[in-house]
Amino acid sequence: EDNGTGQYISYYGGGVYVESGASFVLAGGTIYACGVQSGATSAFGGGIYSNGGSVTVTGGAIRNCVLSTDLNANGGGIYLKRGGDDRRYPSFTMTGGIIADCSAMYGGGICAAPCAVRITGGSIENCKASERGGGLYVGGHTNGPGSLLDAAISGCEAKRGGGVALIWFAELELGENARI
């Protein structure tokens, strides 16, 4: 997306782009080294970007996806945004798989703004955010609480919330078998 003058350039979905009403399932395979390295004013979703669509991760991997921009970089691995004409909340479920070595300004592994996330398995490892949410960033009303149940977030770093950052009324349930 370019404003026509070349002064403000935004990139969406380095690996996969999911619109409102559409769905994507990562059941195997790898989304690897996707993202934006330079030249963008803002960037969203190095591995996967969802604007009101459904994203499910049951297996596979998102690795080494990096967003670095002049102004705003959200969701190194995955970015989930409420969107579309109906302002639909995106659906995100993770039951397996791995998100590893991804980075961004906000949400090195996953940035959900706003979106209720349901993570019942899998892992987020060694992801970094220069600001908030090295592993997971959840911002805004989440249309019900999100959950982190039988999953692990490890080795992640950020200025605020190395493992998890909850911002602006976000809610997250941490299960007995979850590990941060």
HELIX and SHEET records of a PDB file:
SHEET    1   A 3 SER A  10  TYR A  12  0                                        
SHEET    2   A 3 SER A  42  PHE A  44  1                                        
SHEET    3   A 3 ASN A  72  ASN A  74  1                                        
SHEET    1   B 6 VAL A  16  GLU A  19  0                                        
SHEET    2   B 6 ILE A  48  ASN A  51  1                                        
SHEET    3   B 6 ILE A  78  LYS A  81  1                                        
SHEET    4   B 6 ILE A 110  ALA A 113  1                                        
SHEET    5   B 6 LEU A 136  GLY A 139  1                                        
SHEET    6   B 6 VAL A 164  ILE A 167  1                                        
SHEET    1   C 6 SER A  23  LEU A  26  0                                        
SHEET    2   C 6 SER A  54  VAL A  57  1                                        
SHEET    3   C 6 SER A  91  MET A  94  1                                        
SHEET    4   C 6 VAL A 117  ILE A 119  1                                        
SHEET    5   C 6 GLY A 146  LEU A 148  1                                        
SHEET    6   C 6 LEU A 172  LEU A 174  1                                        
SHEET    1   D 5 THR A  30  TYR A  32  0                                        
SHEET    2   D 5 ALA A  61  ARG A  63  1                                        
SHEET    3   D 5 ILE A  98  ALA A 100  1                                        
SHEET    4   D 5 SER A 123  GLU A 125  1                                        
SHEET    5   D 5 ALA A 152  SER A 154  1                                        
SHEET    1   E 2 GLY A  35  VAL A  36  0                                        
SHEET    2   E 2 VAL A  66  LEU A  67  1                                        
SHEET    1   F 3 SER A 103  TYR A 106  0                                        
SHEET    2   F 3 LYS A 128  ARG A 132  1                                        
SHEET    3   F 3 GLU A 157  ARG A 160  1                                        
END                                                                             
